[in-house]
Amino acid sequence: MEEDLSNEAGVEMDEEEEEEAKEMLAPLPNEVVVEILIRLPVKSLVRFRCVCKDWCSLISSNAFIAAHTNRALSRSGDNNTSSRLLFRYGQVIFFNILGHRQFEHFSLRSDDGSFGNLIRLKYPHQGAFFDVYYNIVGSWNGLICFAFDHPAHSAYRLWNPSIHRALSLPEPNFTVSSHGIYKHFHGFGHDPSTNDVKLVRLAYHGLHFKVLVEIYTLNTGCWRPIAAPAPSYIVNERCLSVFVNGASHWVAHTPPHEHTFRNVIVAFDMGDEVFREIEVPNCFVGKLYLNMTVAVRDGLLCLVPFNEHEQEQSFSIWIMKEYGIGESWTKLFNIDISQGLKRVVAFRKNGEVVVTDRNGELLSYEPNIQQVTQLGFRKYSYSGNKNGFVERWFFLDKYLESLVLLNA
């Protein structure tokens, strides 16, 4: 079900603006009009759909949306949007007697030394799902994928803040009623060969961790099982996924019944829709309870700390310089934080690393001089008897405006 929130963006044009736009571009050939429009920002294009039916059809077409997105990607290195970060700051307040209340805050932050707040974004289902927490599976070019993970129910949403539009996805085929209790993991990305946005879902069930895999495609609007064999590995508990080189990636390990334990990275190619295995650094191959997850830095696959249980203080960042080549794994640097590192949240344009420590602070770490800067957010805090215990969480990723979902 689609939710069109465009009225909040002020997309309607008055008659004078419509006439000016028509007079300006009416004498030009259609291909010239396309070349002009494709250079405009998303907000202007959403408004220009109101000029005439031809423009509305053009701007909403798959071909135009893809061309506009590709041009933005090619210019992201020197475009202002490349210095924007999508920031999620959530909190839940646990009352002593009355239960809990949950709030979400989304904003665009400046990817510079200030980490300043540029724009406050209206969360599409804030209030409607007051006590429901949606995990972020991932983001692609400003399109964000949410998942509500519960043993008895799954729900998914796509959200494009640039055009103020959200889309609720249909229920998956694999459910508790059809296959019993399961654990599931997700990957979100894009298939450039078909210009399609895809969400893949791995559902483990049974004592032997049998995995069922299905995929949702935006072009079809439905879920279907994949034809390729499912992976024989088990994705690590609480592991995040990242999309890079056309594939979603997870840290995984061999199942319990195998004699030799081994850690690997499982990759799912969004184009071929097949699973592949990628080696981890040799020092991590046989390590039990590997507190690492995947990340992306400068377009390259990384392994970063994800310390949910231990209280170590120093961790290493690894990067795969040649995709798919295990021998190309290289340790970039160590992160040493006196409070103990909890996890890596994101990499910044200036080379710093955004992390959380075990005290709940959101920090920016400069690896060259090993300097830590507080960003002004705490994950845990006690606010006295009135409000009880407060838990907060963070998400941070590069942000690029796009028209995706405009015609969904």
Protein Blocks (a to p, Z undefined) as FASTA:
>chain_A
ZZdfklmnopaccfklmmmmmmmmmmpcfklmmmmmmmpcfklmmmmmmmpmmlmmmmmp
mklmmmmmmmmmmmmmmgfklmpccdddddddddfklopaddddddddddbfkopafbdc
ddfkgojlmmbccddfbdcehiacdddddfkbccdddddfknopacdddddfbdfklnop
adddddddddfklopacddddddedjkopacdddddfklopacddfbdcdfbdcdehiac
ddeehiacddddddfkbmbdcdddddddfklopacdddddfklmmpghiabddddeehia
cdddddfkbccfbdcddddfbghiaklpccfbdcddfkopfbdfbdcfkopacdddfkop
acdddfklopacdehiafbdcebjknopaddddddddddddfehklZZ
